[in-house]
Amino acid sequence: MSEMSAKKLTEMVERIDELLADESSVDMREMLNKLRKIAVRPEPQSVLLDIVPNHAWLRLSSVAELSPYSVSHTNKLLQKLVDSGFVEKSLINGKTPFKYRRVK
């Protein structure tokens, strides 16, 4: 992973941390919008959160280069969105990774 990619990923994790820390004052819809803005694709092998705008799906990819800390915090944020009823979660082809769809 390049230095620039690592930096972007670190910044993304920090932003997710900020959202999680301030959860009580942030509307879940706003949280999803922020998550969209901070999602990064540093390298094809380093996709933490793959957002497909046309289908409104969020897919969490398992990437060996990412620390469990990064994946854990992203999972917590996505679970909060699921718990809020704003997104629904289902398995892709009956197995992980999960995909998340906005509830209209």
Secondary structure, DSSP 4 states (H G I P E B T S, - for coil): --HHHHHHHHHHHHHHHHHHHTGGGS-HHHHHHHHHHH---SSGGG-SEEEETTTTEEEEPP-TTS-HHHHHHHHHHHHHHHHTTSEEEEEETTEEEEEEEE--
